[in-house]
Amino acid sequence: MKKKFLLLTLLLLIVSAYSSFACTNFIVTKGASADGSVMITYSADSHVHYGDLYYSPAAVYPDGTMLDVYEWDTGKYLGKIKQAKKTYNVIGNMNEYQVAIGESTFGGRKELSTQSGAIVDYGSLMYIALQRSKSAREAIRVMAELVAEYGYASEGESFSIADKNEAWIMEMIGKGEGEKGAVWVAIRIPDGYISGHANQARIRQFTLANGKTSITEKDFEKKLYDPKVEVIYSSDVIEFARKKGWFNGKDEEFSFSDTYHPLTFDGARTCEIRVWSMFRQVADGMDEYIDYVSGKNLSHRMPLYIKPNRKISLQDMMFFMRDHLEGTPFDMRFDIGAGPFQLPYRWRPLDWTIDGQRYINERATATQQTAFSFVSQSRSWLPDEIGGIIWFGVDDAASCVYTPIYSSSRKVPHSYAQGNGAMMKWSDDAAFWVFNQVANFAYTRYNIIHPDIEQKQDSLETAFINKVKEIDSYALQLHEVSPYQAIDYVSTFSADNADRLVMYWKEFYKFLFLKYMDGNVKYVVPGERNPKVEWPGYGEEWYRRIIQETGDKFKVIE
């Protein structure tokens, strides 16, 4: 999730350090997807982070050019690094070569959370890697080399890294004060499998370099692009843990997660539960891990990746991002915290203490404080100028509409552009504020209003998916004449479609307000001046709760 240095902008956002601890990534490999695309999802969740679409055009730089790096979470200036001679077009979290990157912060050992003099933070890693990489493996190399040379200025991170053929998880944590760089492991998700991560380190044991499918960073240049290589890791990832006294077993017993981010109740209940909720929808037998994600049995850990029982579609991925743990023992719609309208959200703080006992609310994938989210599609059967699409949405994923943005795009839709509004600056035509209006209105009577939003989401996204097929077809014809014509065509479509969507959603908000204001539900009656009005009230179950709490206070005496 991040920005700053690549855009060389003066728009520096002040974001709390906690804001990055709420992101979710799902990963679907080529063989597991319905259309053969590689897909990852990402939600940038934060109470103070503004949702817009980052853009960094391709460029060529003179020798000796330096790049200013700003920490994404705070806007703090970190220092300068050498600029690449050539950079690639990046829009959102995807580049023109169909490489996509997402992240979730796991934090890890507190003593490793700071590194004086480090220049590259986790946001810089993502976006610099996107600017400089034509494949997922190349992105891993860039990220590893950057932290080795310039130090790592963040806490522990899990990264999803995908291209048109592969998807990887890379987990990294800094070496703390007195040392430079980071230790890390990257694992390729086997084709035909799916994975995910949500603020808990998930890589445990991995194949060592003396096996047939892994290398250390020392072997990068020679072996990195060998398709048989499935694991890559820093050469000192185990040695560093031994030196710190955190591990003393055999090398093959070493677990990255258990060493650098030991699992806790919170890690299972508020982080792993998001991955489990996605897994259970596409794999049999996942209920066996209820004891794990409830925090009752931390030794019963889920696998890093699983084989789904069906092919995963683009719309499935959008649906996964909208999950509120519905239909599970953790469903939030039916306890008193949901109110009379079955609201599947809990306002922060996430936990609270009463009479010395700590309690915690569920932490579902869809959340009210999302800045932006996306589903990326890397499609190997199409030229790069057409193949990459990032389906982009702002605010709560459960209330947004994902609009297709081709990753070769040279235009940014005005309504999603940086500078159009900010977290404390309203803009009437900014997508973030338009979608927030609709979502926050729906929160007032969720089970009554939100079904209208779901209907519009499905209708619009289905139309966009069908439209993309037409755009692909014509862009391919243009590509045969000139790749640049194809790029201009998909760029214009991406920007215009997104801006039209926001204008449509503004009108949709007006419709919802007219229909549901003042606790009513109103319907237009053709030929009549006045609408039909219904009063759904609070529902029988909630009225019973009122009686239980108040006794005869409201009882009518005949």
C-alpha positions as CSV (number, residue, x, y, z in Angstrom):
1,M,0.0,0.0,0.0
2,K,2.1,3.1,-0.3
3,K,3.4,6.0,-2.1
4,K,5.4,9.3,-1.9
5,F,8.9,9.0,-3.3
6,L,7.8,7.7,-6.7
7,L,5.4,10.4,-7.3
8,L,7.7,13.2,-6.0
9,T,4.7,14.9,-4.6
10,L,4.3,17.4,-1.8
11,L,1.1,15.6,-0.6
12,L,2.4,13.9,2.5
13,L,-0.2,12.2,4.6
14,I,0.2,11.8,8.4
15,V,-0.8,8.2,9.3
16,S,-0.5,6.4,12.6
17,A,1.9,3.5,12.9
18,Y,-1.0,1.3,13.7
19,S,-2.8,2.0,10.5
20,S,-0.9,-0.6,8.5
21,F,-1.9,-3.4,10.9
22,A,-5.2,-4.3,9.2
23,C,-4.6,-5.5,5.6
24,T,-5.7,-8.7,3.9
25,N,-4.2,-10.5,0.9
26,F,-5.6,-13.5,-0.9
27,I,-3.6,-15.3,-3.6
28,V,-4.9,-17.5,-6.5
29,T,-2.5,-19.1,-8.8
30,K,-2.9,-19.6,-12.6
31,G,-4.1,-23.2,-12.3
32,A,-6.6,-22.4,-9.5
33,S,-8.4,-19.6,-11.3
34,A,-11.4,-19.9,-13.5
35,D,-9.9,-18.1,-16.5
36,G,-6.2,-18.9,-16.0
37,S,-5.2,-15.5,-14.6
38,V,-3.0,-15.1,-11.6
39,M,-4.9,-13.0,-9.0
40,I,-4.1,-11.3,-5.7
41,T,-6.2,-9.1,-3.5
42,Y,-5.3,-6.4,-1.1
43,S,-7.1,-4.1,1.3
44,A,-5.3,-1.0,2.6
45,D,-7.1,-0.6,5.9
46,S,-6.6,2.5,8.0
47,H,-8.7,5.0,9.9
48,V,-6.6,7.9,8.6
49,H,-5.4,6.8,5.2
50,Y,-7.1,8.4,2.1
51,G,-8.1,6.2,-0.8
52,D,-6.8,7.2,-4.2
53,L,-5.1,5.7,-7.2
54,Y,-1.3,6.1,-7.3
55,Y,0.4,6.6,-10.6
56,S,4.1,6.6,-11.6
57,P,4.8,6.8,-15.4
58,A,7.7,5.0,-17.0
59,A,10.8,7.1,-17.3
60,V,14.5,7.1,-18.2
61,Y,17.0,8.8,-15.9
62,P,20.5,10.1,-16.4
63,D,23.4,8.3,-14.6
64,G,23.8,9.5,-11.1
65,T,20.2,10.4,-10.5
66,M,19.1,10.0,-6.9
67,L,15.6,9.1,-5.6
68,D,14.1,10.7,-2.5
69,V,12.4,8.1,-0.3
70,Y,9.5,9.0,2.1
71,E,8.0,6.6,4.6
72,W,4.6,5.8,3.4
73,D,2.9,5.6,6.7
74,T,4.0,9.0,7.9
75,G,5.4,11.0,5.0
76,K,8.7,11.3,6.9
77,Y,11.8,11.8,4.7
78,L,14.1,8.8,5.0
79,G,16.9,9.6,2.6
80,K,18.1,9.1,-1.0
81,I,18.9,6.0,-3.0
82,K,20.2,5.4,-6.5
83,Q,17.6,5.8,-9.2
84,A,17.3,3.1,-11.8
85,K,18.3,4.1,-15.3
86,K,14.8,3.0,-16.5
87,T,11.6,2.6,-14.7
88,Y,8.3,1.0,-15.7
89,N,4.7,2.3,-15.7
90,V,2.9,1.7,-12.4
91,I,-0.7,2.4,-11.7
92,G,-2.0,1.4,-8.3
93,N,-0.1,-1.7,-7.1
94,M,0.5,-3.1,-10.6
95,N,2.9,-2.4,-13.4
96,E,2.8,-2.6,-17.2
97,Y,4.5,-6.0,-17.1
98,Q,1.6,-7.4,-15.1
99,V,3.5,-7.6,-11.8
100,A,1.3,-6.9,-8.8
101,I,2.3,-6.5,-5.1
102,G,0.3,-6.3,-1.9
103,E,1.2,-6.5,1.8
104,S,0.1,-7.0,5.3
105,T,2.0,-5.9,8.4
106,F,2.7,-8.5,11.0
107,G,5.0,-6.5,13.2
108,G,6.9,-9.3,14.8
109,R,9.6,-9.1,17.5
110,K,9.6,-5.6,19.0
111,E,13.4,-5.4,19.2
112,L,13.5,-5.7,15.4
113,S,11.0,-2.9,14.7
114,T,13.5,0.0,14.4
115,Q,16.8,0.4,12.5
116,S,18.5,3.7,12.7
117,G,19.7,5.1,9.4
118,A,17.5,2.7,7.3
119,I,16.1,4.4,4.2
120,V,13.7,1.9,2.6
121,D,10.4,1.2,4.3
122,Y,7.9,-1.5,3.2
123,G,5.9,0.9,1.0
124,S,9.0,2.0,-0.8
125,L,9.9,-1.7,-1.4
126,M,6.6,-2.4,-3.1
127,Y,6.6,0.6,-5.4
128,I,10.3,0.7,-6.3
129,A,10.1,-3.0,-7.0
130,L,7.1,-2.4,-9.3
131,Q,9.0,0.3,-11.1
132,R,12.0,-1.9,-11.7
133,S,10.6,-5.5,-12.2
134,K,9.3,-7.5,-15.1
135,S,8.5,-10.6,-13.1
136,A,7.7,-11.6,-9.5
137,R,11.1,-13.2,-9.1
138,E,12.8,-10.0,-10.2
139,A,10.7,-8.1,-7.7
140,I,11.9,-10.4,-5.0
141,R,15.5,-9.7,-6.0
142,V,15.0,-5.9,-6.1
143,M,13.4,-5.9,-2.7
144,A,16.1,-8.1,-1.1
145,E,18.9,-6.0,-2.7
146,L,17.3,-2.7,-1.6
147,V,17.1,-3.6,2.1
148,A,20.6,-5.1,2.0
149,E,22.1,-1.9,0.6
150,Y,19.9,0.8,2.3
151,G,18.5,-0.9,5.4
152,Y,14.9,-1.7,6.3
153,A,12.9,1.0,8.0
154,S,9.7,-1.0,8.9
155,E,8.4,-3.7,11.1
156,G,7.7,-7.3,9.8
157,E,5.8,-7.6,6.6
158,S,4.2,-10.3,4.5
159,F,4.1,-9.5,0.7
160,S,2.0,-11.0,-2.1
161,I,4.0,-10.8,-5.3
162,A,2.4,-12.0,-8.6
163,D,3.1,-11.9,-12.3
164,K,1.3,-13.5,-15.3
165,N,2.7,-17.0,-14.4
166,E,3.5,-17.2,-10.7
167,A,2.5,-16.0,-7.3
168,W,4.7,-15.8,-4.2
169,I,4.6,-14.9,-0.5
170,M,7.6,-13.1,0.8
171,E,7.9,-12.5,4.6
172,M,10.5,-10.0,5.9
173,I,11.6,-8.5,9.2
174,G,14.4,-6.1,9.9
175,K,17.5,-6.9,12.0
176,G,16.9,-4.1,14.5
177,E,19.4,-1.6,15.9
178,G,23.1,-2.1,15.3
179,E,22.6,-4.1,12.1
180,K,21.6,-3.3,8.6
181,G,19.0,-4.9,6.4
182,A,16.5,-7.7,6.9
183,V,16.0,-11.4,7.1
184,W,13.3,-12.9,4.8
185,V,11.9,-16.0,3.1
186,A,9.9,-16.1,-0.2
187,I,7.9,-19.2,-1.2
188,R,6.2,-19.8,-4.6
189,I,2.6,-20.9,-4.2
190,P,2.3,-24.1,-6.2
191,D,0.2,-23.8,-9.3
192,G,-3.3,-24.9,-8.7
193,Y,-3.2,-23.7,-5.1
194,I,-4.4,-20.7,-3.2
195,S,-3.1,-18.8,-0.2
196,G,-3.5,-15.7,1.9
197,H,-2.2,-13.6,4.8
198,A,-3.7,-11.0,7.1
199,N,-1.1,-9.5,9.6
200,Q,0.2,-12.8,10.9
201,A,3.5,-14.3,9.6
202,R,2.5,-17.6,8.0
203,I,5.7,-19.1,6.6
204,R,7.0,-21.8,8.9
205,Q,9.5,-24.5,7.7
206,F,10.8,-24.3,4.2
207,T,13.1,-26.2,1.9
208,L,16.8,-25.3,2.4
209,A,19.3,-24.4,-0.3
210,N,20.8,-27.9,-0.3
211,G,17.4,-29.1,-1.6
212,K,16.4,-29.0,-5.2
213,T,13.9,-26.2,-5.1
214,S,15.4,-23.3,-3.1
215,I,18.3,-20.8,-3.2
216,T,19.8,-18.2,-0.9
217,E,20.2,-14.6,-2.0
218,K,23.9,-15.3,-2.7
219,D,22.7,-17.5,-5.6
220,F,20.4,-14.9,-7.0
221,E,22.0,-14.2,-10.4
222,K,22.7,-17.8,-11.2
223,K,19.5,-19.5,-10.1
224,L,16.7,-17.0,-9.5
225,Y,15.1,-17.5,-12.9
226,D,15.2,-21.3,-12.7
227,P,11.5,-22.4,-12.8
228,K,12.3,-25.3,-10.6
229,V,13.2,-22.9,-7.7
230,E,10.3,-22.6,-5.4
231,V,11.9,-21.1,-2.2
232,I,14.3,-18.1,-1.9
233,Y,15.6,-16.8,1.4
234,S,18.2,-14.5,2.9
235,S,21.5,-16.4,3.6
236,D,21.4,-15.5,7.3
237,V,17.7,-16.0,8.1
238,I,18.6,-18.9,10.4
239,E,22.0,-17.8,11.5
240,F,20.6,-14.4,12.7
241,A,18.0,-16.2,14.8
242,R,20.7,-18.4,16.4
243,K,22.8,-15.4,17.1
244,K,19.9,-13.7,18.9
245,G,19.2,-16.8,20.9
246,W,15.8,-17.4,19.4
247,F,16.5,-20.7,17.8
248,N,18.8,-23.6,18.6
249,G,17.4,-26.6,16.7
250,K,18.4,-28.2,13.4
251,D,18.3,-26.0,10.3
252,E,15.5,-28.1,8.8
253,E,13.4,-27.5,11.9
254,F,13.6,-23.7,11.6
255,S,10.2,-21.8,11.3
256,F,10.2,-18.2,10.2
257,S,6.8,-17.5,11.7
258,D,7.5,-19.2,15.1
259,T,10.8,-17.5,15.4
260,Y,10.2,-13.9,14.2
261,H,6.5,-13.6,14.9
262,P,5.4,-16.1,17.6
263,L,1.7,-16.8,17.3
264,T,-0.7,-15.4,20.0
265,F,-4.4,-15.5,20.7
266,D,-4.8,-12.2,18.8
267,G,-2.8,-13.5,15.8
268,A,-5.1,-16.4,15.4
269,R,-8.4,-14.7,16.3
270,T,-8.0,-11.4,14.5
271,C,-5.6,-12.3,11.7
272,E,-5.7,-15.9,10.7
273,I,-9.4,-15.9,10.9
274,R,-9.6,-13.8,7.8
275,V,-7.6,-16.4,5.8
276,W,-9.6,-19.2,7.3
277,S,-12.9,-17.6,6.3
278,M,-11.7,-17.4,2.7
279,F,-10.3,-21.0,2.7
280,R,-13.5,-22.5,4.1
281,Q,-15.5,-21.2,1.2
282,V,-13.5,-23.1,-1.4
283,A,-12.1,-26.2,0.5
284,D,-13.6,-29.1,2.4
285,G,-12.7,-29.8,6.0
286,M,-11.7,-26.3,7.1
287,D,-14.0,-26.4,10.1
288,E,-11.4,-28.5,11.8
289,Y,-9.4,-25.2,12.3
290,I,-12.2,-23.5,14.2
291,D,-10.4,-24.3,17.4
292,Y,-7.3,-22.6,16.0
293,V,-8.9,-19.4,14.6
294,S,-10.9,-19.0,17.8
295,G,-7.6,-18.8,19.7
296,K,-8.2,-22.0,21.7
297,N,-5.6,-24.2,20.1
298,L,-2.6,-22.3,18.7
299,S,-0.8,-25.5,17.9
300,H,-3.3,-26.5,15.3
301,R,-2.1,-24.2,12.6
302,M,-3.5,-23.9,9.1
303,P,-1.4,-24.8,6.0
304,L,0.3,-21.9,4.1
305,Y,-1.6,-22.9,1.0
306,I,-4.4,-25.2,0.0
307,K,-5.9,-26.7,-3.1
308,P,-9.4,-25.4,-3.7
309,N,-12.3,-27.7,-4.6
310,R,-13.3,-25.5,-7.5
311,K,-11.8,-22.9,-9.8
312,I,-11.8,-19.4,-8.4
313,S,-13.4,-16.6,-10.5
314,L,-12.7,-12.9,-10.4
315,Q,-16.1,-12.3,-8.8
316,D,-15.3,-14.9,-6.2
317,M,-12.2,-12.8,-5.3
318,M,-14.4,-9.7,-5.0
319,F,-16.8,-11.6,-2.8
320,F,-14.0,-12.8,-0.5
321,M,-13.0,-9.2,0.1
322,R,-16.5,-8.5,1.2
323,D,-16.6,-11.2,3.8
324,H,-17.9,-10.5,7.4
325,L,-17.6,-14.1,8.7
326,E,-21.2,-14.7,7.7
327,G,-22.4,-18.2,8.3
328,T,-19.6,-19.0,10.7
329,P,-19.6,-19.3,14.5
330,F,-18.0,-15.8,14.5
331,D,-20.9,-14.1,12.5
332,M,-21.3,-10.7,14.0
333,R,-24.9,-10.0,12.8
334,F,-26.8,-11.5,15.6
335,D,-25.4,-10.4,19.0
336,I,-26.3,-7.2,20.8
337,G,-23.4,-5.4,19.3
338,A,-25.0,-5.6,15.9
339,G,-27.9,-3.4,17.0
340,P,-31.4,-3.9,15.6
341,F,-30.3,-3.9,12.0
342,Q,-27.7,-6.7,12.1
343,L,-24.7,-4.5,11.4
344,P,-21.6,-6.8,10.8
345,Y,-19.2,-4.1,11.9
346,R,-17.9,-3.0,15.3
347,W,-16.6,0.5,15.9
348,R,-13.1,0.7,17.2
349,P,-11.4,0.1,19.5
350,L,-11.3,-3.6,18.6
351,D,-10.8,-4.7,22.2
352,W,-12.0,-3.5,25.6
353,T,-11.6,-4.3,29.3
354,I,-14.3,-4.7,31.9
355,D,-13.7,-5.5,35.5
356,G,-10.1,-6.5,34.7
357,Q,-11.1,-8.9,31.9
358,R,-10.1,-8.2,28.3
359,Y,-12.5,-8.8,25.5
360,I,-12.2,-8.6,21.7
361,N,-14.5,-8.1,18.8
362,E,-14.2,-10.1,15.6
363,R,-12.1,-8.7,12.8
364,A,-13.6,-9.6,9.5
365,T,-12.0,-9.0,6.0
366,A,-14.5,-6.3,5.1
367,T,-14.0,-3.3,7.3
368,Q,-15.3,0.3,7.5
369,Q,-11.9,1.9,7.5
370,T,-10.5,0.7,4.2
371,A,-8.7,3.3,2.2
372,F,-8.6,1.2,-1.0
373,S,-8.7,-2.4,-2.1
374,F,-8.1,-4.2,-5.3
375,V,-8.2,-7.5,-7.2
376,S,-5.3,-7.8,-9.7
377,Q,-5.5,-10.0,-12.7
378,S,-2.3,-11.0,-14.6
379,R,-3.3,-12.7,-17.8
380,S,-0.6,-14.6,-19.7
381,W,-2.5,-15.2,-22.9
382,L,-2.6,-11.5,-23.7
383,P,0.2,-9.0,-24.5
384,D,1.4,-7.0,-21.5
385,E,-0.1,-3.9,-22.9
386,I,-3.6,-5.5,-22.5
387,G,-3.1,-8.4,-20.0
388,G,-2.8,-6.7,-16.6
389,I,-5.9,-5.3,-14.9
390,I,-6.3,-4.0,-11.4
391,W,-9.9,-4.0,-10.3
392,F,-9.8,-1.0,-8.0
393,G,-12.2,0.2,-5.2
394,V,-12.1,2.8,-2.5
395,D,-13.6,2.6,1.1
396,D,-15.3,-0.4,2.5
397,A,-14.9,-3.4,0.1
398,A,-18.4,-4.5,1.0
399,S,-19.9,-1.3,-0.3
400,C,-17.5,-0.3,-3.1
401,V,-17.7,-1.2,-6.8
402,Y,-14.5,-2.5,-8.4
403,T,-13.7,-0.7,-11.6
404,P,-11.2,-2.1,-14.1
405,I,-8.0,-0.2,-14.6
406,Y,-5.6,-1.7,-17.2
407,S,-2.1,-1.7,-15.7
408,S,-0.6,-0.2,-18.9
409,S,-2.8,2.9,-18.4
410,R,-1.2,6.2,-18.9
411,K,-4.2,8.1,-17.5
412,V,-5.6,8.3,-14.0
413,P,-9.4,8.9,-13.6
414,H,-10.0,12.3,-12.1
415,S,-12.3,11.0,-9.4
416,Y,-9.6,8.6,-8.1
417,A,-6.5,10.9,-8.7
418,Q,-4.1,11.9,-6.0
419,G,-4.8,15.5,-4.9
420,N,-8.6,15.2,-5.4
421,G,-9.6,15.4,-1.8
422,A,-7.8,14.2,1.4
423,M,-8.7,12.7,4.7
424,M,-9.7,16.0,6.1
425,K,-10.5,17.8,2.8
426,W,-13.9,17.1,1.1
427,S,-14.2,16.8,-2.6
428,D,-17.7,16.3,-4.2
429,D,-16.3,14.3,-7.1
430,A,-13.7,12.3,-5.3
431,A,-14.5,8.6,-5.4
432,F,-13.4,8.1,-1.8
433,W,-16.0,10.5,-0.5
434,V,-18.8,9.4,-2.8
435,F,-18.4,5.8,-1.8
436,N,-18.1,6.7,1.9
437,Q,-21.4,8.6,1.7
438,V,-23.2,5.5,0.5
439,A,-21.5,3.1,2.9
440,N,-22.0,5.2,6.0
441,F,-25.6,5.8,5.2
442,A,-26.1,2.1,4.9
443,Y,-24.5,1.5,8.3
444,T,-27.4,3.2,10.0
445,R,-29.9,0.4,9.0
446,Y,-27.6,-2.2,7.4
447,N,-29.9,-5.1,6.8
448,I,-32.5,-2.8,5.2
449,I,-30.3,-0.6,3.1
450,H,-27.3,-2.7,2.1
451,P,-29.2,-5.2,-0.1
452,D,-29.8,-2.3,-2.5
453,I,-26.0,-1.8,-2.6
454,E,-25.3,-5.4,-3.2
455,Q,-27.7,-5.5,-6.1
456,K,-26.0,-2.5,-7.8
457,Q,-22.5,-4.0,-7.1
458,D,-23.4,-7.2,-8.8
459,S,-25.1,-5.4,-11.8
460,L,-22.3,-3.0,-12.4
461,E,-19.4,-5.4,-11.9
462,T,-21.0,-8.0,-14.1
463,A,-21.4,-5.3,-16.8
464,F,-17.8,-4.2,-16.4
465,I,-16.5,-7.8,-16.7
466,N,-18.5,-8.3,-19.9
467,K,-17.3,-4.9,-21.2
468,V,-13.7,-5.8,-20.5
469,K,-14.1,-8.8,-22.9
470,E,-15.1,-6.3,-25.7
471,I,-12.2,-3.9,-24.8
472,D,-9.7,-6.8,-24.8
473,S,-10.9,-7.9,-28.3
474,Y,-10.7,-4.5,-29.9
475,A,-7.4,-3.7,-28.1
476,L,-5.9,-6.9,-29.5
477,Q,-6.8,-5.7,-33.0
478,L,-5.1,-2.3,-32.3
479,H,-2.1,-4.0,-30.8
480,E,-1.5,-5.8,-34.2
481,V,-1.2,-2.3,-35.7
482,S,0.6,-0.5,-32.9
483,P,1.0,-1.4,-29.2
484,Y,0.8,2.3,-28.4
485,Q,-2.6,2.6,-29.9
486,A,-3.8,-0.4,-27.8
487,I,-2.3,1.3,-24.6
488,D,-4.1,4.6,-25.4
489,Y,-7.4,2.8,-26.0
490,V,-7.3,0.8,-22.7
491,S,-6.1,3.9,-20.8
492,T,-9.0,6.0,-22.0
493,F,-11.5,3.3,-21.2
494,S,-10.1,2.8,-17.7
495,A,-10.2,6.5,-16.8
496,D,-13.6,7.2,-18.4
497,N,-15.3,4.1,-17.0
498,A,-14.1,4.9,-13.5
499,D,-15.2,8.5,-13.6
500,R,-18.6,7.5,-15.0
501,L,-19.0,5.0,-12.1
502,V,-18.4,7.7,-9.5
503,M,-21.0,10.0,-11.1
504,Y,-23.4,7.1,-11.2
505,W,-22.7,6.4,-7.5
506,K,-23.4,10.0,-6.6
507,E,-26.9,9.7,-8.1
508,F,-27.3,6.3,-6.3
509,Y,-26.6,8.0,-3.0
510,K,-29.4,10.5,-3.7
511,F,-31.8,7.6,-4.5
512,L,-30.9,5.8,-1.3
513,F,-31.3,8.9,0.8
514,L,-34.8,9.7,-0.7
515,K,-35.9,6.1,-0.2
516,Y,-34.7,5.5,3.4
517,M,-34.5,8.9,5.2
518,D,-36.2,9.3,8.5
519,G,-36.4,5.6,9.2
520,N,-38.9,5.0,6.4
521,V,-38.8,2.9,3.3
522,K,-40.5,4.8,0.4
523,Y,-41.5,3.6,-3.1
524,V,-42.7,5.7,-6.0
525,V,-46.2,5.0,-7.0
526,P,-46.8,5.7,-10.8
527,G,-49.4,8.5,-11.2
528,E,-49.5,9.4,-7.6
529,R,-48.0,12.5,-5.9
530,N,-47.1,10.7,-2.7
531,P,-45.0,7.6,-2.4
532,K,-45.9,4.4,-0.7
533,V,-44.4,4.4,2.8
534,E,-43.5,1.4,5.0
535,W,-42.2,1.4,8.6
536,P,-40.1,-1.7,9.1
537,G,-39.3,-0.9,12.7
538,Y,-36.7,-2.8,14.7
539,G,-37.8,-6.4,14.1
540,E,-39.5,-8.7,16.6
541,E,-36.3,-10.1,18.1
542,W,-35.1,-6.6,19.0
543,Y,-38.5,-5.6,20.4
544,R,-38.2,-8.7,22.7
545,R,-34.8,-7.5,23.9
546,I,-36.3,-4.1,24.7
547,I,-39.0,-5.9,26.8
548,Q,-36.4,-8.0,28.5
549,E,-34.4,-4.9,29.5
550,T,-37.3,-2.6,30.4
551,G,-40.0,-5.0,31.7
552,D,-43.4,-3.2,31.9
553,K,-42.1,0.3,31.2
554,F,-43.6,0.4,27.7
555,K,-46.5,-2.0,28.3
556,V,-49.9,-0.7,27.2
557,I,-52.5,-1.0,29.9
558,E,-55.9,-1.6,28.3
